[in-house]
Amino acid sequence: MRGRLIFVALLVAINLFLLTRLIWSDQGVFAYLELKNRYEVLRRKIETVDARSLDLSQEIRKLKSDKAYQEKVIREKMNFVKKDELLYIFPDEKDQPRGETADVQEN
């Protein structure tokens, strides 16, 4: 009877040890949940990058083939003008000083 009690106690101890390893070890449940969350975040990032890549590929295709789109992009992003056109570039509002500091800087 005493031997059976020791055997059961030993089995309970082993089960408790295995349970703690299952839950809190580097390969346990919490680590699995953390890896699952990281996987979802990375999957969403990959989807975003794939969509951006597709958009850029379509834009490259348009730039190679569509002359009107080429002209539009060049005029907007590079400030090119046609012959006999004038280009006015206004400073951004955030670059201009406001209030009392503007008066001090002007004087």
N, C-alpha and C positions, 0 to 999 in steps of 0.2 A: 504494500500500500504506500509506503514511504517512497519507494522508487518511482511509483506512478505519479505521485505528487511532485517530485523533483522534475520528472519528465514534462509534466504539464506546465510547471513554472518555467522551465527552459524554453518550451515552445511559445509561451506567452511573451517571454523576453525577446525571443527571436522575431516574433510577429510585431512587437512594438518597435524594435529596431528597424525592421523592413518598412513599417508604416511611416516612421519619421523620415527615412531615406526617400520613400516614395513622394512625400509631400515637400520636404524642405531641402533636398539636396540640389546640386547643380543640374541634375537631369530630372528633377521632380515636377510636380504639378505647377508650382509657381513659376518655375523656369519655362515650362511649356507655355503657360499663358502669356508670359512676357515675350517669348519668341513669336507666338501667334500674333500678338499686337504689332510687333516690329514687322512681321511679314505683311500685315494689312497696310501699314503705313508705307512700306516700300512698294507694294503693289500699286497703291494709289499714285505714288510718285512716278512710277514707270508709266502708268496710264497717262498722266499729265505730260510727261516727256514725249511719249509716243504721239499724242495729239499735237503737241507743239512741233514735233518733227514733221508730221504730215502737213501742217500749215506751212511750214518753211519750204517743204518740197513743192507744194503747190505754188507758192510765191516765186520760187526759183524758176519753175516751169513757165509761169506767166512772164517773168522778166526776160526769159530767153525767147519767147515767141510773140508776145503782145507789145507792139511798138508804142501804142497809146499808154499802156500801163508803165512802160519804161520811162516815157516822158513825164508822166505824173509823179513817179517816185523821184526822178532826178530833180524835178522842179520843187517838190515839197521838202525833201531831205537834204538836198545839196544847194538849194537856193539858186538854181540856174534860171536864167531868163532868156527869152527869145530876143531876136534883134529888134531894136527900137522899143523895148519894154523897160520900165523902171521897177526896181525892187525896193520896197520899204520894209525895213526890219525894225520893229518896235521892241524896246527892252521889256523884259518880264516885270510884272508888278512887284514881285517878291524881291527884285534887285534894287528897287528904288527905295530910298529912305523916306520915312513918314514922320509927321509931327514935328516936335521941337528939334530933333536931331537933324532934320532936313534943313531947318532954318540956320542952325549952327554951321552946317557944312557949306551952305551957300555963302555965308559971310566970311 
